[in-house]
Amino acid sequence: MGSDCCGSPHFYRIHSVIFSVESDSSDLSDTVHAFLRAFFIEKGTEHASVVMTFRKGHRPLPSFVPSTRTFHCSGVDGYDRSGDILLTDGHSLLEVRAAGREVVGAIADKTLENLQGFIAVLFYLALLEALRQHGLYHIHAAALQSPKGKVCCISGDSGAGKTTLSLALLDLGWTLLSDDSLFLANGPTGITLLSPVRRDIHLFDPKGGPKQTVPVSSIARLVDCLSAPDYLILPEVNGEDIVCVPQSPQAAIGELIRQSCQVMLGVPSVVVAHLETLRTVACMATSFRVSGRWQAFRNPVEVANMMDKRG
């Protein structure tokens, strides 16, 4: 791409949402483009639903904002200002405005020193918030489909066993949507699970050893869309034999809210629609708390036994 992209917007499509990204920093534009390359589209006649513009410079938070923080994630603070969302890492400031139609950023030199960190956290959170206001709700969860067509969503904290369990199910012939995060959409035909920004799969060693990396390109059974989940699994790694305990919809929605970190940001209509989508998933799916040794999650035989117990 080179410096000629500086000031020239690039267009991307994540499912139904078209957005443009433009910056006066060619390094930032290049890094964003590398991150979103799979969603790149040539500019056509369609207009962008979200316009993202980033300028080098520092802009302090408005003086009233620090007392109204409503969100904190991975070093980023979020503030709700009459429906506009302000996100800052302490150096740069991003604003999600106009019901998610505009994202404006003032990017400080300190942030430019670590562009990969900016893309992975501050930029990504702003993108997720803009998409959320267009009906795409991000959640920390895996999703797969069984050979018999059953859809399973696995939601839990980092290290809870989502990736380990996903890889075990792949060994059993399941098809993968994502091992770590996805979008929920609640449209006229019901709930749909949609793929996130694709990343390689990273499997952490519970004993502290080096993580294993599985290139996403090496996975043969990979899809971009699944129907509403038939089963919701809430995993937990411990030192015991694998145990599967049914969960109520109330317990399930509590976990889903916890894994949707931005759920309470924004105007009431967005919050209500987001919560209603999570409630619908929790009420439609049969939910289980699955706990056991890490090795049991990774062993396809033990996973098969667990799936037999899920009803």
Buried (B, 14 or more C-beta within 10 A) or exposed (E): EEEEBBEEBBBBBBBEBBBBBBBBBBEBBBBBBEBBEEBEEEEEEEEBBBBBBBBBEEBEBEEEBEEEBBBEEEEBBBBBBEBBBBBBBEBBBBBBBBBBBBBBBBBBEEBBEEBEBBBBBBBBBBBBBBBBBBBBBBBBBBBBBBEEEBBBBBBBBEBBBBBBBBBBBBBBEBBBBBBBBBBBBBEEEEBBBBBBBEEEBEBBEBEEEEEEEBEBEEBEEBBEBBEBBBBBBBBBBEEEEBBBEEBEBEBBBBBBBBBBBBBBBBBEEBBEBBBEBBBBBBEBBBBBBBBBBBEBBBBBEBBEBBBEEBE
